C-alpha cells in the first residue's frame, strides 16, 4: 500500500487554510465530475479528490494526518505505525462501516477504525441539544491495569484558528484506570466531550485503551506471556527459579527435560477480572558462551560423551 499525499492530490500547500481547501475542492469537483468532464480519468480523479477533501476539510483528521505525513513521501510503501493516532481527541460520528469500500485502502487503514468514535450522537438541531461524544486512544502501562491506578493523561484537541488554519490544543485529565482493563476496552469520562447547545448537557469522552510495549511481558486478551531465560542444566535437570510477574516475584518449578519454547501455565495470574487470564512462562534455553578455555573444554566433553545429534529426526547423520 502506497502513502497518499492528500495535499499534492488537491494541489494545495500544507499550510493552506480551511477556506482555501474548500474553494480548491469545489473547483476540482466541477472539473472532474464524471457527468460533465471529458477527462479520460475523470471518475478516478473525482474519487481521489473527494477522499483527500474528506481528510483535509476535517480539522481532526487533518491534524492527525499532518503528524503522520511528516515521516512519509508520496508513493512510498506505507504501513501505519502502531497506535499512530494515540493521544488525539476526536468527535463522534464521521466515518462509519457503511462507508467501507468507498475510499481507498490507505484511507480505510487510517480512518476506518476508531475515528468514528463510539457513542457519537447526531441529535436534532434544536435549541437545546446534547454535545457530541469525543473519542481518543490512550496508552497505559500494563501495571496500571494489573493493580488499578489514577494517571494524568494529556490529549491533543484539533482546533481552527481565527484565520482558518488547523492547530492543536493540549488538555490534561486525571483518569482512573480500572483494575483489569484490557486492550480495546473503553473508559468513559462523563461530561468531558463537546459542550451542549442551548444549555444542553455536554457529551462524554471515551478513551480506548492500549498498552505500552513492555520490556518483559506480552499481552494477548487477558493472558500475559513472559519469555524466561533458563540455563541448559536447569532445563535438562529441572530447577526452582525466581520468576518476575506483574504482582511480584514468585518461585517456579521447571520440570526436568524441558525443551526450548515449553509453556508453563500459571492459572489466574494474567490480567484480573471476572474471568482472570493466565500467565504463560515460555522457556528460552540460553547457552553459556564458549569464551574461556574451561568453557571450551566442557563443551568438548559434552560433544564427546553425550553423542547428541540435534538433527537426527531430519535423517541427517
Buried (B, 14 or more C-beta within 10 A) or exposed (E): EBBBBBBEBBEBEEEBBBEBBBEBBEEBBEBBEEEEBEEEEBBEBBBBBBBBBBBBEBBBBBBBBBBBBEEBEBEEEBEBEEBBBBBBBBBBBBBEEEBEEEBBEBBBBBBBEBBBBEBBBEBEEEEEBBBBBBBBBBBBBBBBBBEBBEEEBEBBBBEEEEEEBBEBEEEEBEBEBBBBBBBEEBBEBEEBBBEBBEEBBBBBBBBBBBBEEBEEBBBEEBBBBBEBEBBEEBBBEEBEBEBEBBEEEBEBEBEEEBEEEBEBEBEEBBBBBEEBBBBBBBBBBBEEEEEEEEEEEEEEEEEEEEEEEEEEEEEEE
